[in-house]
Amino acid sequence: MPDELEKPELKDRPSKRELGPGHVRIWANDAQIGHSPWDVTVTFGQLRRADAEMLEVEQQATVYMSPQFAQRLVSALEENLRAYQERFGEIKPPLGTD
C-alpha cells in the first residue's frame, strides 16, 4: 500500500481531511524519540523547568508510526522548514541555549 502513494496519479489526487472525535491539539517544546524494528515513537512534551538542578518535562502525547511514514514526515518537515526560512529568515536557537 505505501508504494501506491508514490504513483503520480495517486499522489496528486484531491484529499478530504476531517478531525476525528479524539483529535487533540497540543503545544510542545520537547520531544523524546525512540524506535523498534517495527515503529518509531515520538513523545511530545512541555518543558516546565530547566536549570542546573532539574529538567522537568510534562509529557503531552505519544505518536507511534511506521518507519516509512517517519521518513516521509522528516522529508515534509525539512521541506516546510526550508520554506519557512525563505519567508521569515534563519531559525536561531533561543537566547542562552547555545
N, C-alpha and C positions, 0 to 999 in steps of 0.2 A: 504493500500500500504506500509507504513513503516514497518509493520510486515513482509512483503515479503522480505525485505532486510536482515532480521535475518536468513533466511533459508540458511544453509551452502552451498547448491548448487548455490545459487544466490550471496551470499556474496563474494565468491572466484572466481567469473567469471571474465573474461577479461573485461576491460573497455576502452572506447575511449573518450578522453577529447580534446576539441578544444577551443581556445579563441574566444569568441563571438565578434561581431563588437563593442560593447560598453564596452569591457573589459578595466579596468584601473588598474594601479599599483600605490600604494601609500606607503609612509613610515609613520609610526605612533609611537608616544611615549606617547600617551594619549588615553584613551577610556572611554566613558561615556556609562553606561549600564542601560537599563530600560526594563520594561515588562508590559504586559497586560494579561488578561486571554487567549488571542489568540496568542500572539507572544512575542519574545524577540528582543530588538533593541540594536544594538551596533553602536555608533558613534565614529569613529576613527579620531584623530586629531594630529596636531604637536604643541608641546609646544613652544611658541615663547618667553615668558617672565615669569619668576617665581622669584619673590623677595618678600620682606616684604610688598610691596605696592600693587602688582598686580600679578595675574595669568592670562596669556593671551594664549589662545589656538586657532589655526586656524583649524576649523573642515574640514576634507577632504572627508569623505564618511560615509554614514549611511547604515547599513545592517540590514534588518528585516528577522527573521527566526522563524520557529515554535519552541515551547519549546522542542519538541522531537529532532529536529535537533541540537538545542543549547546544549542539554545534550550529544549528540554524539560528538559534536565539543569539549566540555570540556574534554571528555574522550580521544579524539585523541590528544589534546594539552598536557594533563598530560602524556600520553604515549611518545610523542615526546620530551617533556622536560626531562623526565627521561632518555631517550636515549642520549639526548644532554649532560646532566650532567655526564653520564657514560663515554662519549667520551672526553669531554672538561673540566670537573670539575664543582664544585658547582657554581651556578649563585649567585652572590652577588649584593646587591644594589649599585648604583653608589656612589662614594665618596660624602659625605656631605648631603646625603638624609636620614640618619637614624633618 
